[in-house]
Each structure stands twice: as C-alpha cells, then as structure tokens.
Amino acid sequence: MSRWMLALLVCLSSPVGARAAADLSDFGFHQRPGALVPMDAVFHDETGRPLRFGDLIDGQPVILALGYFHCPNLCGIVRADLFDALGASGLRADQYSLIALSIDPAETSSDAATAKREDMARYPVTGADHAWHYLTGSQAAVQRVAEAVGFSNRYDAVLKQFLHPTGLVFLAPAGRVSGYLLGVGYSPGDLTSGVARARSGAVGQAAVPVLLLCFHFDPSTGRYTLAVTKVLQIAGLFTVLTVGGMIGLALRRDRTR
C-alpha cells in the first residue's frame, strides 16, 4: 500500500457497524509523536506476574500492538503481519521488546499465555520468550496507555466486539512515542527503520493517516479475511486512479507544449 496515499479504508459489515461509521474520526490513531507513556501503569503478563509498563521497556525500543486476544477480526492479522515482517527483517529478539497489550479488561493472563504460546509455535524466534510480552490489565490501566499513544476504541455490546484502529506504535527506551505503522501489511524495512529510530530516541513525523477499523465479520462466510481483501481492492483502485490522473496530466502538458 503506497505510503503517500491518503486513504480512509473502513471495513464495516453490519447495521451496528454502519451506525458506528457516523463519526469514524473518533476511532483512528490520534498520533502523538513524543508523548510519554505511563511507565507506572500496572499490568499482568502471561504468567500472571504483576509489573509496571516501564519494567518491560528496560532500555530497549518497543513495538507496541494494542488489540485483544479473542478478537474475531484483524488483531490476529496484525500480529501475523508483524511476525512475518520481523522474521524477514533480520532483527534479533535481544534488539527490541514486543508488547501485545489487550484492550479487553475481561481477558486474563491465561488468555495471554495461550496467545503467546500459539504465536511462538507459528513464528519460532530465538529469545522470543523473553522479548515478547503479552499483557492484560484493568480498564483504567489500559486506557492510560491507549490515551498516551492516541489509540481510540469502543466496545459494542450487541456484537460483543471492540471497534478500534489497527497499527503498531514504536516507543523509545525512555518511554516516548517514536513513530507509528498504521493499517496492516508491514514490510521488514518499515520495522527495521522504526526500531532503529526508536532505539536512537528520535521522534518521527506522524504517519500518513490510514484508518482500517478492526470491526468486521462476514456472516455469509464466517471469515474476517474479507476485510483485508476489500482494503486491497480499494487501495488498488486508488492507485489506478492516481496513476491514471498523473499520466493524463502529463499528456495534457505535452499537448500544451
């Protein structure tokens, strides 16, 4: 997906989702480069151990993925894309910390442990057991981190799903937001540069806003991957229209000359 393309990509499939689309701007990443995350916020890791958010940073750049472990939609795809890109990036597990933070206060350390065990089985990485952290916590603690990084979400009681944006946040070792990768489909180079920038403590510019909402389920197929298909189709259409427009403008300039 072209990074210069400003696109609003929304995958909503139900009347409830359609109503939620009335003000989609509330559910994008409100990017806050340079913001400090609450280092004293307390969570539980996959073993049930309580710890402060700052304990997991410990002088390393952090890749933060907010979602939830029982998500029926895009959260699993976000982690899968992340792990695929990490595997091809050449990054070692001792060069970063990965934090998968559940936004669902009903999820437990047992849910986190299951998710981590399954992810590590699919994507075996030496040292991942110490570098990858799967956290759960109270709504208040989660909200503190979410607000710090500009992550908006809402729970829909009818569909029993969270409406939230997809993407990754890079944190510098001091706990400040260094940069963002929005949507899905991460490249190894994006991760490498994001981790390197965070390690240096640099703060990048806000990313091109791409809003892909994790709030989609197709009851006719029982699958959620259709959401990504729609995104790629829309992105392809934008690309074709943009390239066609550029060619048309070039031809008009040639005729004018």
Phi, psi and omega in degrees: 000127184296131185285340180275355183277123177270109186227144172251102186251112188235127180245096180233135189234358186232163175303323178296317178297323179297320177294323180296336182287355184300327179220073185293337183299337179291341189246016172270174170285118172271088194299136183227066178303134179091350180291147180265128178280155181287100184293339183266000179295133187259132177228178173242136178274187185293345177267355183091001182284129175283138178204160178276151180302320181296334179296333183275342179282305168047047175079009181247151169293149186238137168257115184253123177241113178264134180181212171206153194285333179259022180296129179273003189244247192264352184300319178295324179293321178301312181293321179297315177298319179299312183291324176299314181293320178298318181297328181266355186277337185085359178290136176268156183294340179273006180258357183200167168241138176249126178241115172260108186254120178284132177269359181263109182293348179278344179283151187241176177298331177295319176297318180296318180296319178297315180297317181294317180298317180292319180295319180291330177290322180283327185232076181292119179229127179300125178088001183295330182300329180266335185267338182259128183235126181248115191246148169230160180188182180289160178300322181295317180293316179298318182295327178297316179291316181301316180294323182296323182263001177078032182262115181258142178207161178209141179266131176260112185291335180287309181272352181056048179222157174263136172264120182200160178281164176249147180155178180237152177238133175260132179244136175285161181303337178278357178092014179262149178292121181263326182183178183225150163236118188255155180078213177227173179087059185274141178263153177303322179296322178299316180293316181300313181291323179296317179292319180296318179296317180295321180299323181283350182084005181286153178246119182277170175287161178300140180287159175301126185290114173238115184258106175242110186274133175274083183196066186209134172208128182264104184294339181286332180248342184069022183233157178251353183291344176301331179300316180292322177302315179297319180300313181295322178297315180294317179299319178297320179296316177300318181296313180300314181296319181293313179297318178299319179295320179295319178295318179299317178296320179296318179295321179296321177296320180297318179295320180298318177296000000 
